Structures are given as C-alpha cells and as structure tokens.
Amino acid sequence: MTASDYQRLNHVDSVTANRELHGLVQAGMIEQHSTRRWAYYTLNVPAEAEALPQPQTEEEKILAYVRQHGSINNTECRDFLGIEPSRAWYLLKKLCAHELLKRQGEKRWARYVLPP
C-alpha cells in the first residue's frame, strides 16, 4: 500500500496519512519499504503467526474441530470434511478405537467428544 492508497481508503489528507502510517511503522504493525515518493508499506506478520501448524490429516482436522466446538456427529463430520457417510463413520470409529474420541449416545444421535 502506498500513502496515496491510504489517503483514498481512509478519506484523509496527505499529512494525516503520512503521520498515521509513520505511527503504524513505529508500532511495528507495518513495514516501510523505500522512501519518499516511492515508499510503500506492507503488513508486518510476526514469525510465530507464520509458524502455526495447521491440521493435515482428516483425523487431526476432526480432533481440532472437537477441541473448538466440544463435540462432533457424523453429519457435522461429513459436512466439515466434504466426505461420504461411510468415510465419516470409519474415521470416527477409528478415533474411538485409538481412544482419542469417546462416543456418547446411540445410532443417529451419537456424538463424539474428547475423553475425560
């Protein structure tokens, strides 16, 4: 983003835009590249934000979902992963067999939660 872009997006004059951009640079939120007329700014993304691992396998995604939402059922699993009912049933059964999830309820009312 340039100072001109900032002016246009925030409806401010050039003095205000430069002052606010300088404040954002000082706060470490953005980085200034080049100077004067050719200056442009980019977001300063912290290294720890880049390094956050994302769940890779379907099993890891299911466990992350349960940690976030408290539980999951077969329908939610299918919708979340975009898979067939038999695949969802297989994955949930596999996670229960490895004691990573615990089944509560029977048949179509079954929900899967993290074990205590």
C-alpha positions in Angstrom: 0.0 0.0 0.0 1.2 3.5 -0.7 0.4 6.7 1.1 -2.0 7.6 -1.7 -3.8 4.3 -1.2 -4.1 5.0 2.5 -5.5 8.5 1.8 -8.1 7.2 -0.6 -9.2 4.3 1.6 -9.4 6.4 4.8 -10.5 9.7 3.3 -7.7 11.7 4.9 -5.2 14.3 3.6 -1.5 13.5 2.8 -0.3 15.0 6.1 -2.6 12.8 8.2 -1.9 9.7 6.0 1.9 10.1 6.5 1.5 10.7 10.2 -0.7 7.6 10.7 1.5 5.4 8.5 4.5 6.5 10.5 2.7 5.6 13.7 1.9 2.2 12.4 5.6 1.7 11.4 6.7 2.8 14.9 4.2 0.3 16.4 5.7 -2.5 14.3 2.4 -3.2 12.6 3.6 -2.4 9.1 6.9 -2.2 7.4 8.1 0.7 5.2 9.9 -0.1 2.0 11.9 2.6 0.1 11.5 6.3 0.9 9.8 9.5 -0.2 7.8 9.2 -3.4 8.5 5.5 -3.9 7.6 4.4 -0.3 5.1 1.6 0.1 4.0 -0.3 3.1 3.3 -4.0 3.9 1.9 -5.8 6.9 4.4 -7.0 9.4 3.4 -10.6 10.1 5.1 -12.0 13.3 7.1 -15.1 12.8 5.0 -17.1 15.3 1.9 -16.4 13.3 3.5 -17.9 10.2 4.7 -21.0 12.1 1.3 -22.1 13.4 0.8 -25.6 12.2 -2.5 -26.4 10.5 -4.1 -29.9 10.9 -3.1 -32.0 8.0 -4.8 -35.4 8.2 -8.6 -35.9 8.3 -8.2 -37.3 11.9 -6.3 -34.2 13.0 -8.9 -32.0 11.5 -11.7 -33.9 13.3 -9.8 -33.6 16.6 -9.2 -29.8 16.1 -13.0 -29.4 15.3 -13.9 -31.2 18.5 -11.5 -29.1 20.6 -13.0 -26.0 19.2 -16.7 -27.0 19.2 -16.8 -29.5 22.1 -18.2 -32.4 20.0 -19.0 -33.7 16.6 -21.5 -36.1 15.0 -21.4 -38.0 11.7 -23.3 -35.3 9.8 -21.1 -32.5 11.0 -18.0 -34.6 10.2 -19.3 -35.2 6.6 -20.1 -31.6 6.0 -16.9 -30.3 7.6 -14.6 -32.6 5.6 -16.8 -33.0 2.5 -16.7 -36.8 2.6 -19.1 -39.7 2.2 -21.1 -41.0 5.2 -19.2 -44.3 5.3 -15.8 -42.5 5.4 -17.0 -40.3 8.3 -18.2 -43.3 10.2 -14.9 -45.0 9.6 -12.8 -42.1 10.8 -14.9 -41.5 13.9 -14.8 -45.2 14.8 -11.0 -45.3 14.2 -10.5 -42.3 16.6 -12.7 -44.0 19.2 -10.6 -47.2 18.8 -7.5 -45.3 19.5 -9.2 -43.6 22.5 -8.8 -40.1 21.0 -12.6 -39.7 21.0 -15.4 -41.1 23.1 -18.8 -41.9 21.7 -21.9 -40.7 23.6 -25.4 -41.8 22.6 -26.6 -44.5 20.1 -27.1 -44.7 16.4 -28.1 -41.5 14.7 -27.9 -39.5 18.0 -24.3 -40.4 18.6 -21.9 -37.5 19.4 -18.2 -37.8 19.7 -16.3 -35.9 22.4 -12.8 -35.8 23.8 -12.3 -38.4 26.6 -12.0 -37.1 30.1 
